[in-house]
Amino acid sequence: MKTLYHYTTVETLLLILNYKTLRFKSLLYVDDPLEPSTSDFGNLGGFK
């Protein structure tokens, strides 16, 4: 199993734990141009 790290607020963490879901946006909307490329999962840019 791979691990996914998600930086968020405590309030949002409570919602994630309560609903047991994560919501993802398109990588076209991230503010860090290197965010689609990770050392853990390779290039996630293909999931746009």
C-alpha positions as CSV (number, residue, x, y, z in Angstrom):
1,M,0.0,0.0,0.0
2,K,1.3,3.5,-0.9
3,T,0.9,6.4,1.5
4,L,-0.8,9.7,0.4
5,Y,0.0,12.8,2.4
6,H,-2.5,15.6,2.4
7,Y,-1.8,19.0,4.0
8,T,-4.9,20.6,5.4
9,T,-6.5,22.4,8.3
10,V,-7.8,20.8,11.5
11,E,-11.4,21.7,10.4
12,T,-10.9,20.0,7.0
13,L,-9.3,17.0,8.7
14,L,-12.4,16.5,10.8
15,L,-14.6,16.5,7.7
16,I,-12.3,14.0,6.0
17,L,-12.5,11.7,9.0
18,N,-16.2,12.2,9.4
19,Y,-17.1,11.5,5.7
20,K,-14.2,9.1,5.0
21,T,-13.5,10.8,1.6
22,L,-11.0,13.0,-0.1
23,R,-11.9,15.4,-2.9
24,F,-9.4,16.1,-5.6
25,K,-9.1,18.9,-8.1
26,S,-7.5,18.9,-11.5
27,L,-3.8,19.5,-11.4
28,L,-4.4,22.3,-13.8
29,Y,-5.4,24.4,-10.8
30,V,-2.5,23.9,-8.5
31,D,-0.3,26.9,-7.7
32,D,3.0,25.0,-7.6
33,P,4.2,23.9,-11.1
34,L,6.2,21.1,-9.6
35,E,3.3,19.6,-7.6
36,P,2.3,17.1,-10.3
37,S,5.8,15.5,-10.1
38,T,6.5,13.7,-6.9
39,S,9.3,11.4,-5.8
40,D,6.8,9.0,-4.2
41,F,4.3,8.5,-7.1
42,G,6.2,9.6,-10.2
43,N,4.6,12.1,-12.5
44,L,0.9,12.6,-11.5
45,G,0.4,15.2,-14.3
46,G,-1.2,12.5,-16.4
47,F,-4.2,12.6,-14.1
48,K,-5.3,16.1,-15.2
